Amino acid sequence: MDMLYNSDTYSVMHLQVQDDALAPVRPDVPALARHGFEIVDKRTGKELFLEGSWAEQFQAHLRAWQENAPTQEEVEDTLAGYAELAQNPVVVH
């Protein structure tokens, strides 16, 4: 799990599939089937998990940001578009 972005408004985590060589210490905890991105909208307290084609689309944004160093406003505007889809409340474990 890697923190990619963190501001007062949003946080973005990249969650990756665990390598078989690094089997979970706790077999009762399910492993991810595919990699994805978790976007948390801190204003609303909701989160969204992107996987599959949504994750691929988001990863394209990340690559573009690496090439063109966006402003924080540009990043936040992009994240706001995804955050509109968020429906799951953030739950602290």
N, C-alpha and C positions, 0 to 999 in steps of 0.2 A: 504494500500500500504506500503510495507516494502522494504527498501534498503538492499539488501543482499551483494552486492559487489560494490566497487567503486575504480577505479584506474585511472591512466592517460590514459589508453587505452580503458577500458570497464566499464560499469555500468550494474548492474542486479537488477531489481525490481521484487518483488513478488506481484501480484495484485490478490486480493481475492474477491470472490462474496460477495456482501453486505448482511448482515443479514436482513430479513424482518422487524425485530423489530427496525432496524436502517434505516428506509426508507429514500431515498434521500431527502435532503432539497430542491433540485430543481428537480421537476418531469420531466422537459424537458431534463434532462441529462440522457442518457441511462445507465442502470446498466449492469455490466458484467453478462453473462450467466454462465460462468465457470471460475474457477481460472486459472491463467497463469503466465508466466514469460516474462518480457520485457528485452531484451539484447540490449544495445546500444554500437555500435562500434564507439568510439569517433574519431578514425582516419579517417573514411570514412563519418561520419555524418549520418549513417544509423542505423535503428533499426529493431528488429525482435520480434514478439510476439509469444510465444510458448503456445499452449493449447492442450487439449486432450492427445493423446498418446505421443506427443512431450514433453508436460509439465511433464508427468509421467516419461519419460526417463531422463529429466533434473533433476527432483526431486531425482531420483536414484543417480545421480552424487552428489547432495547435501548431501544425506545421507552418501555416501562413503567418502566425504570430512570431514564430522563430525567425522567419525570413524578414519580416517587416516591422518588428518591434512596435506593437500598437500602444496607444495611450491607455491609461486605466479606464477612461470613459468608454473607449471602443471595446475593451474586454468586458466591462460591466454591461454594456448594451447587448453584446452577444449572449452573455449569461442570462440576462433578463428575458431574452427570447426563449431560451430553454426553460427557465424557471417558471414560465407561464404554464408549463405542462406538469409542474410538481403538484402532487396531491397527498403524498405520504408525510405525515407529521414526523419530525425528528424525534427519535426516542433514544435516550441515553441508557446504555446497558450497564 
